[in-house]
Amino acid sequence: MNIKNISTSLLIVGCLIGLSISTQAKAQTDISKLPRVTQKLVNPPMLPEHDQVSKGQKVVQVRMVVEEKKMVIDDQGTEIWAFTYNGSMPGPMIVAHQDDYIELTLVNATSSSMPHNIDFHAATGALGGGALTDVAPGEEVVLRFKATKPGVFVYHCAPGGIMIPWHVVHGMNGAIMVLPKEGLSDGKGKKLTYDRSYYVGEQDFYIPQDENGQYKKYSSPAAGMADELEVMKGLIPTHIVFNGKVGALTGENAMKANVGETVLIVHSQANYDTRPHLIGGHGDYVWERGSFNNPPQLDLETWFIAGGSAGAALYTFKQPGTYAYVNHNLIEAVLKGATAHFKVQGEWDNDLMEQLVKPRPIQK
């Protein structure tokens, strides 16, 4: 090839590269022109108000305040220095749609004793945002990321080294739901909707005990760190609870529904594998690994949530009564605390179940 041909080829390649760069630049979203929505975050198990189908790309503005505080985690008065987002365990659910931008203001309260940050499993780059959100007590930071993948995802504090698991098992985690633009579907064209939605955040705790078997209490987070790390190394939680405390979602705190209503249940576990099961019901549609790009599994009795992830399930309640929603390692459900309740109102359907004979002496 002569010099003229080489020059012509380089010119063509240069034009193509320039065209590609120009096209990419034009394709970038002008975020300043997008509508901005301030999402009012609420304590779990509730989700913030949201549309199931997107009304268009937007910037979702949220604010979370890191708070370190003592919290009681069982009916025996056992305490932990909880590291929380907005004061709750788990942290609040954030809801957006695919390709929305999440703009988070993360505040570390002046009362905190250490730095904190946040790693979004839904985000791309910089350790999920963890590398860009380190804030010391009395500081705040603003992070924006694009929610490119639809699904339910964990977020958690990730300050580095042993501080990562230590912060996570002190309750510093939550979840974000990124809905498909057109809403949920069965993967075959059928649209799926829900009447109610709840967020269950499962948490494993590692509380040190004294020589008499009593759970220890500490004057500050740092005071208990060495003892807690020793318990953590054994990989045997002392408590496994839903929403921060044994009984947080049972009795008067039970989640509510009516016969005929479809309920979306989002379940997260930032550290420890779990297996949700609705006693007396099923998972009609289950996104076990959390990705809404994948078709849901159908009619599951129990589903698996890997540690460090979230999953979602839809169920239409067909009978009234109290349903137990448990981690179906029943030792963890009954002895460790991983149990919740749904209280469902409505009419009983004898076609689905009927007691034909009440308990009586054995008949010969």
C-alpha positions as CSV (number, residue, x, y, z in Angstrom):
1,M,0.0,0.0,0.0
2,N,1.4,3.4,-1.0
3,I,1.6,6.5,1.2
4,K,-1.5,8.0,-0.5
5,N,-3.6,4.9,0.2
6,I,-2.4,4.8,3.8
7,S,-3.3,8.4,4.3
8,T,-6.7,7.8,2.8
9,S,-7.3,4.8,5.1
10,L,-6.2,6.7,8.2
11,L,-8.5,9.6,7.2
12,I,-11.4,7.1,6.9
13,V,-10.6,5.5,10.2
14,G,-10.3,8.9,11.8
15,C,-13.7,10.0,10.5
16,L,-15.3,6.8,11.7
17,I,-13.8,7.2,15.2
18,G,-14.9,10.8,15.2
19,L,-18.4,9.8,14.1
20,S,-18.5,7.1,16.9
21,I,-17.4,9.6,19.5
22,S,-19.9,12.1,18.3
23,T,-22.7,9.5,18.3
24,Q,-21.8,8.4,21.8
25,A,-21.7,12.0,23.0
26,K,-25.1,12.7,21.5
27,A,-26.4,9.5,23.1
28,Q,-25.5,10.6,26.6
29,T,-28.5,11.7,28.7
30,D,-28.7,15.4,29.6
31,I,-29.5,14.8,33.2
32,S,-30.2,18.5,33.8
33,K,-33.4,18.1,31.7
34,L,-34.8,15.1,33.5
35,P,-37.6,15.5,36.1
36,R,-36.4,15.2,39.7
37,V,-38.4,13.3,42.2
38,T,-37.7,13.4,45.9
39,Q,-38.5,9.9,47.3
40,K,-39.7,9.9,50.9
41,L,-38.1,6.9,52.5
42,V,-40.0,4.9,55.1
43,N,-39.1,2.3,57.7
44,P,-39.3,-1.4,56.6
45,P,-41.3,-3.5,56.1
46,M,-43.0,-0.7,54.1
47,L,-41.9,0.5,50.7
48,P,-42.0,4.1,49.6
49,E,-44.8,5.2,47.3
50,H,-44.0,4.3,43.8
51,D,-45.4,3.6,40.3
52,Q,-45.2,0.0,39.1
53,V,-44.7,1.2,35.5
54,S,-42.3,4.0,34.7
55,K,-43.7,7.3,33.5
56,G,-40.4,8.2,32.0
57,Q,-36.7,8.5,33.0
58,K,-36.1,10.6,36.1
59,V,-33.7,11.4,38.8
60,V,-34.7,9.9,42.1
61,Q,-33.4,12.0,45.0
62,V,-33.0,10.3,48.4
63,R,-31.4,11.2,51.7
64,M,-30.1,8.8,54.2
65,V,-28.6,9.6,57.6
66,V,-26.2,7.2,59.3
67,E,-27.0,6.8,63.0
68,E,-25.2,4.7,65.5
69,K,-27.4,3.7,68.4
70,K,-28.2,1.0,70.9
71,M,-31.1,-1.3,69.9
72,V,-32.7,-4.2,71.7
73,I,-32.9,-7.3,69.5
74,D,-34.9,-9.7,71.5
75,D,-37.4,-10.0,74.4
76,Q,-34.6,-10.7,76.8
77,G,-33.2,-7.2,76.5
78,T,-30.1,-8.1,74.5
79,E,-28.5,-5.0,73.1
80,I,-26.3,-4.2,70.1
81,W,-24.7,-1.0,68.9
82,A,-26.6,-0.8,65.6
83,F,-25.1,1.0,62.7
84,T,-28.2,2.2,60.7
85,Y,-29.3,4.0,57.7
86,N,-32.1,6.3,58.7
87,G,-32.3,4.7,62.1
88,S,-33.8,1.3,61.1
89,M,-32.5,-2.3,60.6
90,P,-32.6,-3.0,57.7
91,G,-32.1,0.4,56.1
92,P,-35.0,1.8,54.0
93,M,-36.0,0.4,50.6
94,I,-35.3,2.6,47.6
95,V,-37.4,2.1,44.6
96,A,-36.7,3.3,41.0
97,H,-37.1,2.1,37.4
98,Q,-34.4,0.8,35.0
99,D,-32.3,3.7,33.6
100,D,-33.4,6.1,36.3
101,Y,-30.6,8.0,38.1
102,I,-30.4,7.6,41.9
103,E,-29.0,10.7,43.6
104,L,-28.2,10.0,47.2
105,T,-27.2,12.4,49.9
106,L,-25.5,10.3,52.6
107,V,-25.1,12.1,55.9
108,N,-22.9,10.7,58.8
109,A,-24.3,12.2,62.0
110,T,-22.0,14.2,64.2
111,S,-22.9,11.8,67.0
112,S,-21.2,8.9,65.1
113,S,-18.0,7.5,66.4
114,M,-16.5,6.3,63.0
115,P,-16.6,6.8,59.2
116,H,-19.2,5.0,57.1
117,N,-20.1,4.6,53.4
118,I,-22.4,2.7,51.1
119,D,-21.9,0.0,48.5
120,F,-24.9,-0.4,46.1
121,H,-25.0,-3.9,44.5
122,A,-27.2,-2.2,41.8
123,A,-24.5,0.3,40.9
124,T,-21.6,0.1,38.4
125,G,-18.0,1.2,39.3
126,A,-16.1,2.5,42.4
127,L,-16.9,-0.5,44.6
128,G,-20.6,0.1,44.1
129,G,-20.1,3.7,45.2
130,G,-18.3,2.7,48.4
131,A,-15.0,4.3,47.1
132,L,-16.8,7.6,46.6
133,T,-19.0,7.8,49.7
134,D,-16.6,7.6,52.7
135,V,-17.9,10.2,55.2
136,A,-16.5,11.0,58.6
137,P,-18.8,12.0,61.5
138,G,-20.3,15.4,60.7
139,E,-19.8,15.1,56.9
140,E,-22.1,14.4,54.0
141,V,-21.5,13.3,50.4
142,V,-23.7,13.2,47.3
143,L,-23.5,10.3,44.9
144,R,-25.4,9.7,41.6
145,F,-25.5,6.4,39.8
146,K,-27.6,5.0,36.9
147,A,-29.8,2.0,37.7
148,T,-29.1,0.0,34.6
149,K,-30.2,-3.5,35.7
150,P,-33.7,-4.3,36.9
151,G,-34.0,-6.3,40.0
152,V,-33.7,-6.2,43.8
153,F,-30.3,-5.6,45.2
154,V,-28.6,-5.3,48.6
155,Y,-26.7,-2.2,49.7
156,H,-24.4,-2.1,52.7
157,C,-21.6,-0.3,54.4
158,A,-18.1,-1.3,53.2
159,P,-15.4,0.7,54.9
160,G,-12.7,-1.8,54.2
161,G,-11.0,-4.9,55.8
162,I,-12.5,-6.4,58.9
163,M,-14.7,-3.3,59.2
164,I,-16.9,-4.5,56.3
165,P,-18.4,-7.6,58.0
166,W,-18.4,-5.9,61.4
167,H,-20.5,-3.1,60.1
168,V,-22.8,-5.4,58.1
169,V,-23.6,-7.6,61.0
170,H,-24.4,-4.5,63.1
171,G,-27.3,-4.0,60.8
172,M,-25.8,-1.6,58.3
173,N,-27.5,-2.9,55.1
174,G,-30.7,-2.5,53.1
175,A,-32.1,-3.0,49.6
176,I,-33.0,-1.2,46.5
177,M,-35.6,-2.3,43.9
178,V,-35.2,-1.3,40.3
179,L,-38.4,-2.1,38.4
180,P,-38.5,-2.8,34.7
181,K,-39.8,0.2,32.8
182,E,-42.9,-1.7,31.8
183,G,-43.4,-3.2,35.2
184,L,-43.1,-6.9,36.2
185,S,-43.9,-9.7,33.9
186,D,-43.9,-13.5,33.8
187,G,-41.3,-13.5,31.0
188,K,-43.9,-14.6,28.5
189,G,-45.7,-11.4,28.0
190,K,-48.1,-11.5,30.9
191,K,-48.0,-8.3,33.1
192,L,-47.8,-8.9,36.8
193,T,-48.9,-6.3,39.4
194,Y,-49.3,-6.2,43.1
195,D,-51.7,-4.7,45.6
196,R,-49.3,-4.5,48.5
197,S,-45.6,-4.7,49.0
198,Y,-43.4,-5.5,52.0
199,Y,-39.7,-5.6,52.6
200,V,-38.2,-8.2,55.0
201,G,-34.5,-7.7,55.8
202,E,-33.0,-10.7,57.5
203,Q,-30.0,-10.1,59.9
204,D,-27.5,-12.3,61.6
205,F,-26.1,-11.0,64.9
206,Y,-23.0,-12.2,66.8
207,I,-23.4,-11.1,70.5
208,P,-20.6,-12.1,73.0
209,Q,-21.6,-13.8,76.2
210,D,-20.0,-13.7,79.6
211,E,-18.9,-16.7,81.7
212,N,-22.5,-17.1,82.9
213,G,-23.9,-17.2,79.4
214,Q,-25.4,-13.7,79.7
215,Y,-25.2,-11.5,76.7
216,K,-22.7,-8.7,77.2
217,K,-23.4,-5.0,76.9
218,Y,-20.9,-2.3,75.9
219,S,-20.5,1.4,76.5
220,S,-19.6,2.1,72.8
221,P,-19.3,0.3,69.5
222,A,-15.5,0.1,69.7
223,A,-15.7,-1.4,73.2
224,G,-17.3,-4.6,72.0
225,M,-15.4,-5.0,68.7
226,A,-12.7,-7.4,69.8
227,D,-15.2,-9.7,71.5
228,E,-17.6,-9.6,68.6
229,L,-14.9,-10.4,66.1
230,E,-14.1,-13.6,68.0
231,V,-17.8,-14.7,67.9
232,M,-18.0,-13.8,64.2
233,K,-15.0,-16.0,63.5
234,G,-17.0,-19.0,64.7
235,L,-19.6,-18.3,61.9
236,I,-22.5,-19.2,64.3
237,P,-24.9,-16.4,64.8
238,T,-26.5,-15.9,68.2
239,H,-29.6,-14.3,66.6
240,I,-31.1,-14.5,63.1
241,V,-34.0,-12.0,62.9
242,F,-36.3,-10.2,60.5
243,N,-36.2,-6.4,60.5
244,G,-33.8,-6.0,63.4
245,K,-35.5,-7.8,66.3
246,V,-37.1,-11.0,67.3
247,G,-40.8,-10.5,66.8
248,A,-40.5,-7.3,64.8
249,L,-43.0,-8.7,62.3
250,T,-45.2,-10.9,64.4
251,G,-48.4,-10.4,66.5
252,E,-49.5,-6.7,66.4
253,N,-46.6,-6.0,64.0
254,A,-47.7,-8.6,61.5
255,M,-47.9,-7.6,57.8
256,K,-51.5,-7.3,56.5
257,A,-53.4,-8.5,53.5
258,N,-56.8,-9.5,52.3
259,V,-57.9,-12.6,50.5
260,G,-57.6,-12.0,46.7
261,E,-54.8,-9.5,47.1
262,T,-51.4,-10.1,45.4
263,V,-48.5,-9.2,47.7
264,L,-44.9,-8.5,46.6
265,I,-42.4,-9.7,49.2
266,V,-38.8,-8.5,48.9
267,H,-36.3,-10.4,51.1
268,S,-32.7,-9.5,51.6
269,Q,-29.8,-11.0,53.5
270,A,-26.5,-9.1,53.2
271,N,-24.3,-11.7,54.8
272,Y,-25.9,-15.1,55.4
273,D,-27.8,-17.6,53.2
274,T,-31.5,-18.0,53.9
275,R,-34.5,-19.9,52.6
276,P,-37.9,-18.1,52.9
277,H,-41.1,-20.1,53.1
278,L,-44.7,-19.0,53.5
279,I,-46.4,-21.6,55.7
280,G,-49.8,-22.2,54.1
281,G,-48.9,-20.4,50.9
282,H,-46.4,-20.4,48.1
283,G,-44.3,-18.3,45.9
284,D,-46.6,-17.9,42.8
285,Y,-43.8,-16.0,41.0
286,V,-40.3,-15.9,42.4
287,W,-37.2,-14.1,41.3
288,E,-35.0,-16.1,43.5
289,R,-31.7,-14.4,42.6
290,G,-33.3,-11.0,42.3
291,S,-32.9,-10.2,38.6
292,F,-36.1,-9.1,36.9
293,N,-34.4,-9.7,33.5
294,N,-34.9,-13.4,34.2
295,P,-38.3,-15.0,34.1
296,P,-39.7,-15.9,37.5
297,Q,-39.9,-19.4,38.8
298,L,-43.4,-20.6,39.4
299,D,-45.2,-22.1,42.4
300,L,-42.2,-22.6,44.7
301,E,-42.7,-23.9,48.2
302,T,-39.4,-22.5,49.5
303,W,-36.8,-20.3,47.8
304,F,-33.2,-19.5,48.3
305,I,-31.6,-16.1,49.0
306,A,-27.8,-16.2,48.8
307,G,-25.9,-14.2,51.4
308,G,-25.2,-10.8,49.8
309,S,-28.3,-10.7,47.7
310,A,-32.1,-10.0,47.7
311,G,-35.0,-11.9,46.1
312,A,-38.6,-11.1,45.3
313,A,-41.8,-13.2,45.3
314,L,-45.4,-12.6,44.4
315,Y,-48.3,-14.4,46.1
316,T,-52.0,-14.0,45.9
317,F,-53.6,-14.9,49.2
318,K,-56.4,-17.4,48.9
319,Q,-57.4,-18.1,52.5
320,P,-57.8,-16.0,55.6
321,G,-55.8,-16.5,58.8
322,T,-52.3,-16.0,60.2
323,Y,-49.5,-17.2,57.9
324,A,-46.0,-17.7,59.3
325,Y,-43.3,-16.5,57.0
326,V,-40.1,-18.1,58.1
327,N,-36.5,-18.9,57.3
328,H,-37.1,-22.6,56.7
329,N,-34.0,-23.7,58.5
330,L,-36.5,-24.1,61.3
331,I,-33.8,-24.0,64.0
332,E,-33.0,-20.4,62.8
333,A,-36.7,-19.6,62.6
334,V,-37.8,-20.9,66.0
335,L,-34.7,-20.8,68.1
336,K,-32.9,-17.8,66.6
337,G,-35.8,-15.6,65.7
338,A,-36.3,-15.6,61.9
339,T,-40.1,-15.6,61.8
340,A,-42.7,-13.1,60.6
341,H,-46.5,-13.2,60.3
342,F,-49.1,-12.2,57.7
343,K,-52.6,-11.6,59.0
344,V,-55.1,-12.1,56.2
345,Q,-58.8,-11.1,56.3
346,G,-61.5,-12.6,54.1
347,E,-63.8,-15.6,53.6
348,W,-62.7,-19.2,54.0
349,D,-62.8,-21.4,50.9
350,N,-63.8,-25.0,51.8
351,D,-62.9,-26.1,48.3
352,L,-59.2,-25.5,49.0
353,M,-59.3,-27.0,52.6
354,E,-61.9,-28.3,55.0
355,Q,-61.8,-30.1,58.3
356,L,-64.1,-33.0,57.7
357,V,-63.9,-34.4,61.3
358,K,-62.9,-32.6,64.4
359,P,-60.4,-34.3,66.8
360,R,-62.2,-37.2,68.6
361,P,-61.3,-40.4,70.3
362,I,-59.9,-43.0,67.9
363,Q,-62.8,-45.0,66.2
364,K,-62.7,-48.7,66.1
